[in-house]
């Protein structure tokens, strides 16, 4: 198997300035709707890139749970590796890899913690098993075997067998407040179309085409 031989042409629609709306959040919502309609698996999955102490970058997949003019929301364990990295450096990057549509969206910005009210409201909408899993997992920490995790899950299932599962104190959410959003559309012969929205001092957005 020669990896250098893996290649294909990007032959779906190109992207022109007139195809874009002036607001990048509205443009993102338009593309997200098209990703959902296109049957993409996990269209809300996004790569979250952080920079840890010592300038070490790290990436992982998380799920987008809300998007608005305020930013992009996700939830996680507040004692996880990503949470420690974001406490060290709040600058992060998101990437939505919609390969089937030959598209990607890249979001750069700063994270801010969600309020306890916002987190509680969302936590109560999660399936009960997901609520229990949030309690069971000491995320990012070493574990000797999967059986340990499953045993902890069953223990918590019995403990919270009646009534609602309470919100763990170590579980919360973040909002990525963007200052840059790039829309990338694959093009033939590697002549891709890229448009970068940049937030200005007056909070308006500028738009410029980038070379592929």
GIQUIUR-V36466 format. One line per field, one symbol per residue. phi: phi as a letter, one per 40 degrees, with the letter a starting at -180 (. if undefined). burial: 1 if it has 24 or more other ideal C-beta (glycine too) atoms within 12 Angstrom, else 0. A space follows every 10 residues. Layout:
phi = ???
burial = ???
//
This chain:
phi = .bccccaacc bcdcbbdccc ccbccccccc ccccccccgc cfcccacbbb bcdggccaba cbbcbaaacc ibbabaccbc ccccccccac cbbbbbcccc cfbabbbbib cbcccccccc dcdcccddcc ccccccccdg ccbcacdccc cccccccccb cbgccccccc babbbcccba abbbbcbcgg ccbbbbcbcc ccgcbcbacb cc
burial = 0000000001 0001100001 0001101110 1101100000 0011011111 1000000101 0111111000 1111111101 1110110000 1111111100 1111111111 1011000110 0110010000 1111111010 0000000000 0010010000 0000101100 1111111111 1111110000 0111111010 0000101010 00
//
